[in-house]
Amino acid sequence: MNRILPVFRRSIRESWRSLIGWSLGIAAVLFLYLPLYPSFGASGQLEDIIQSLPTELVETLGYDQIASGAGYAQSTFYGLMGFLLLTIAAVLWGSAAIAGAEESGRLELDLAHGIGRMQYALESALSVLVRLLWLGAFSGALVLALNDPAQLDIHPPHIVGAALALTGLAFLSAAAGLFAGALTGRRAWATGVAAAVAVLGYVFQAVAKQSDDVEWLNALSPYAWVYHQPPLRDGVDVGGLLLVWGIAIVLAAASALALSRRDLRG
């Protein structure tokens, strides 16, 4: 039996079909939205649509920069649909990796075959990370491929930063789910915590845009950390990017420690 990264290898082997499905979903969204930009942007229709919407709604959805190609891609995909798709994938994968395995009995069976608890948690986190990195890289490659045909005029290095920001946000949710699952052994808790990180991050930055009195909420929002400066237009905020990835990695490591110290089903 091959003992090199057994949990990681099995997880990737068992999830490749779903990974293809998520990739096709991302491709469908990008090919649906981005090619429409030349028709709307050049004619000024986007500006007319935005002006007809309430200012609060425009700022909440990040549509204030939608008239530019970079702003359009940021608002429609990276800030909304792409964020939604990768977050859903991250929540599902993060909650299933440890808590789901424990509830199904697979975790105890694997541990009985000589796989250490910390090893199990770390390899599970690595599996989730690799799949999310693939989705981030795949989406970035498609945006790059559509950049010229869709007349987006995005500086190519900015696409890399936006992809890292999106992937980091998704992995942060997944890592929170891994940590909650390692602490409790319950998939419901893991799912709730992972989803809460994403939802509250989005809500906090949306509320912060409504009034200067609550702008401090941006400090609590990972979404705001990486998106307060539009990555596709101005380049990603390196400090915010490092903060998101740093916390995600710490949570993934903490999940290994939490699992190693808890009595399973105890």
LINQUICOR-V826272 format. One record per residue. PHI is phi as a letter, one per 20 degrees, with the letter a starting at -180 (999 if undefined). PSI is psi in radians with two decimals (NA if undefined). OMEGA is omega in whole degrees, -180 to 180 (* if undefined). Layout:
PHI_PSI_OMEGA ; PHI_PSI_OMEGA
This chain:
999_2.33_-180 ; f_2.11_-175 ; e_0.10_-180 ; e_1.96_179 ; l_0.98_-176 ; f_-0.71_-179 ; f_-0.76_179 ; f_-0.84_-178 ; f_-0.75_180 ; f_-0.73_-179 ; f_-0.78_179 ; f_-0.73_-179 ; f_-0.69_-177 ; e_-0.26_-174 ; d_0.07_-173 ; f_-0.55_179 ; f_-0.76_178 ; f_-0.57_178 ; f_-0.68_176 ; f_-0.70_178 ; f_-0.79_178 ; f_-0.66_179 ; f_-0.73_179 ; f_-0.63_177 ; f_-0.75_178 ; f_-0.75_179 ; f_-0.72_-180 ; f_-0.75_180 ; f_-0.80_-178 ; f_-0.73_180 ; f_-0.32_176 ; e_-0.74_-173 ; e_-0.93_-169 ; f_-0.72_179 ; f_-0.22_180 ; f_-0.28_-174 ; g_-0.78_-180 ; g_-0.64_-179 ; f_-0.76_-178 ; e_-0.78_-174 ; f_-0.81_-176 ; f_-0.56_-177 ; e_-0.16_-178 ; n_0.10_-179 ; f_-0.62_-180 ; f_-0.76_-180 ; f_-0.68_179 ; f_-0.72_180 ; f_-0.77_-179 ; f_-0.72_-179 ; f_-0.42_-180 ; e_-0.19_-179 ; e_2.69_175 ; g_2.44_-178 ; g_-0.70_-179 ; f_-0.71_-180 ; f_-0.73_179 ; g_-0.79_-179 ; f_-0.64_-180 ; f_-0.75_-178 ; e_-0.11_-179 ; m_0.46_-177 ; e_0.06_-178 ; f_-0.34_180 ; d_0.27_-170 ; f_-0.26_-178 ; f_-0.36_177 ; e_2.74_-179 ; f_-0.77_179 ; f_-0.73_179 ; f_-0.62_179 ; f_-0.83_179 ; f_-0.66_179 ; f_-0.80_-175 ; f_-0.75_-175 ; e_-0.66_-176 ; d_-1.16_-172 ; f_-0.62_-178 ; e_-0.18_-175 ; c_-1.43_-172 ; f_-0.75_178 ; f_-0.72_177 ; f_-0.74_180 ; f_-0.83_-177 ; f_-0.83_-179 ; f_-0.57_178 ; f_-0.76_178 ; f_-0.80_179 ; f_-0.77_-179 ; f_-0.74_180 ; f_-0.78_-180 ; f_-0.83_-178 ; f_-0.72_-179 ; f_-0.68_-179 ; f_-0.48_-179 ; e_-0.48_-170 ; f_-0.79_-179 ; d_-1.00_-178 ; f_-0.76_179 ; f_-0.69_178 ; f_-0.63_179 ; f_-0.74_-179 ; f_-0.57_-180 ; e_-0.25_-178 ; n_-0.11_-179 ; f_-0.64_-178 ; f_-0.85_-180 ; f_-0.64_179 ; f_-0.76_179 ; f_-0.73_179 ; f_-0.56_179 ; f_-0.32_179 ; e_0.34_171 ; n_0.17_176 ; e_2.19_-179 ; f_2.72_-178 ; f_-0.79_179 ; f_-0.69_177 ; f_-0.77_-179 ; f_-0.81_-178 ; f_-0.77_-178 ; f_-0.71_178 ; f_-0.59_176 ; f_-0.76_178 ; f_-0.72_179 ; f_-0.69_179 ; f_-0.79_179 ; f_-0.76_-179 ; f_-0.80_-179 ; f_-0.72_179 ; f_-0.70_178 ; f_-0.67_177 ; f_-0.68_177 ; f_-0.82_-179 ; f_-0.69_179 ; f_-0.77_180 ; f_-0.69_179 ; f_-0.79_179 ; f_-0.70_178 ; f_-0.70_179 ; f_-0.67_179 ; f_-0.70_177 ; f_-0.72_178 ; f_-0.73_180 ; f_-0.57_-179 ; e_-0.11_-174 ; g_-0.90_-180 ; f_-0.84_180 ; g_-0.62_-179 ; e_0.04_176 ; l_0.72_-177 ; e_-0.50_178 ; l_0.79_178 ; e_2.36_175 ; f_2.06_-173 ; g_-0.77_179 ; g_-0.47_179 ; f_-0.47_178 ; f_-0.66_178 ; f_-0.80_179 ; f_-0.73_179 ; f_-0.67_179 ; f_-0.70_177 ; f_-0.64_178 ; f_-0.80_-180 ; f_-0.79_180 ; f_-0.67_178 ; f_-0.74_177 ; f_-0.74_-180 ; f_-0.76_-179 ; f_-0.52_176 ; f_-0.77_177 ; f_-0.76_180 ; f_-0.75_-179 ; f_-0.64_176 ; f_-0.68_177 ; f_-0.69_176 ; f_-0.77_-178 ; f_-0.78_179 ; f_-0.66_178 ; f_-0.68_178 ; f_-0.59_-180 ; f_-0.70_-171 ; d_-0.49_-175 ; m_0.23_-177 ; d_2.19_-177 ; f_-0.57_180 ; f_-0.74_179 ; f_-0.73_180 ; f_-0.75_179 ; f_-0.78_-179 ; f_-0.77_-179 ; f_-0.78_-180 ; f_-0.77_179 ; f_-0.65_-179 ; f_-0.67_179 ; g_-0.78_-179 ; f_-0.83_-176 ; f_-0.83_-179 ; f_-0.64_177 ; f_-0.74_179 ; f_-0.76_-178 ; f_-0.75_-179 ; g_-0.79_-179 ; f_-0.54_178 ; f_-0.76_179 ; f_-0.67_-179 ; f_-0.47_-180 ; f_-0.26_-175 ; e_-0.41_-177 ; b_2.49_177 ; f_-0.39_-178 ; f_-0.44_-179 ; d_0.33_180 ; f_-0.38_180 ; f_-0.32_179 ; f_-0.39_177 ; f_-0.51_180 ; f_-0.32_-180 ; d_0.04_-173 ; d_1.92_174 ; g_-0.59_178 ; g_-0.76_179 ; f_-0.55_-179 ; g_-0.69_-176 ; d_-0.29_-174 ; d_-0.05_180 ; f_-0.47_172 ; d_1.93_-175 ; g_1.95_-175 ; f_-0.67_-177 ; f_-0.42_-179 ; e_-0.82_-173 ; d_-0.06_-174 ; n_2.64_-176 ; f_2.56_174 ; f_1.91_-175 ; f_-0.68_179 ; f_-0.81_178 ; f_-0.67_179 ; f_-0.79_180 ; f_-0.61_180 ; f_-0.80_180 ; f_-0.86_-180 ; f_-0.64_180 ; f_-0.80_179 ; f_-0.71_-180 ; f_-0.77_-180 ; f_-0.70_178 ; f_-0.74_179 ; f_-0.68_178 ; f_-0.74_178 ; f_-0.67_180 ; f_-0.52_178 ; f_-0.63_178 ; f_-0.74_179 ; f_-0.73_-179 ; f_-0.74_-179 ; f_-0.62_-177 ; f_-0.37_-175 ; d_0.07_-176 ; d_2.49_174 ; f_2.06_-180 ; f_2.26_-178 ; l_0.41_-177 ; e_NA_*
